[in-house]
């Protein structure tokens, strides 16, 4: 099925280039070019990919109190299609017990 789709797409592409691109020159043997494209696709599709990226490091993040006399704001928001759907957050002082929570939807 993939080969059929690749052949159809290649013929359609060549036809459109020929009709719409005045600078386009048709390849000497378009069938050979299409066969090469199919073999290349088959080769790439059957490759075994090896992940060479470094391992993910998981780091614990915890709340640290702000300096004396300061208030810290931790907040999060959510959006859909670029429009804010809601947000919430926490205002905290120098101790974990003294905080104010807010939410806007």
Secondary structure in CASP SS format (residue, H / E / C, confidence):
PFRMAT SS
TARGET T0000
AUTHOR 0000-0000-0000
METHOD secondary structure of the structure
MODEL  1
X C 1.00
X H 1.00
X H 1.00
X H 1.00
X H 1.00
X H 1.00
X H 1.00
X H 1.00
X H 1.00
X H 1.00
X H 1.00
X H 1.00
X H 1.00
X H 1.00
X H 1.00
X H 1.00
X H 1.00
X H 1.00
X H 1.00
X H 1.00
X C 1.00
X C 1.00
X C 1.00
X C 1.00
X C 1.00
X C 1.00
X C 1.00
X C 1.00
X C 1.00
X H 1.00
X H 1.00
X H 1.00
X H 1.00
X H 1.00
X H 1.00
X H 1.00
X H 1.00
X H 1.00
X H 1.00
X H 1.00
X H 1.00
X H 1.00
X H 1.00
X H 1.00
X H 1.00
X C 1.00
X C 1.00
X C 1.00
X C 1.00
X C 1.00
X C 1.00
X C 1.00
X C 1.00
X C 1.00
X C 1.00
X C 1.00
X C 1.00
X C 1.00
X C 1.00
X C 1.00
X C 1.00
X C 1.00
X C 1.00
X C 1.00
X C 1.00
X C 1.00
X C 1.00
X C 1.00
X C 1.00
X C 1.00
X C 1.00
X E 1.00
X E 1.00
X E 1.00
X E 1.00
X E 1.00
X E 1.00
X E 1.00
X E 1.00
X E 1.00
X C 1.00
X C 1.00
X E 1.00
X E 1.00
X E 1.00
X E 1.00
X E 1.00
X E 1.00
X E 1.00
X E 1.00
X E 1.00
X E 1.00
X C 1.00
X C 1.00
X C 1.00
X C 1.00
X C 1.00
X C 1.00
X E 1.00
X E 1.00
X E 1.00
X E 1.00
X E 1.00
X E 1.00
X C 1.00
END
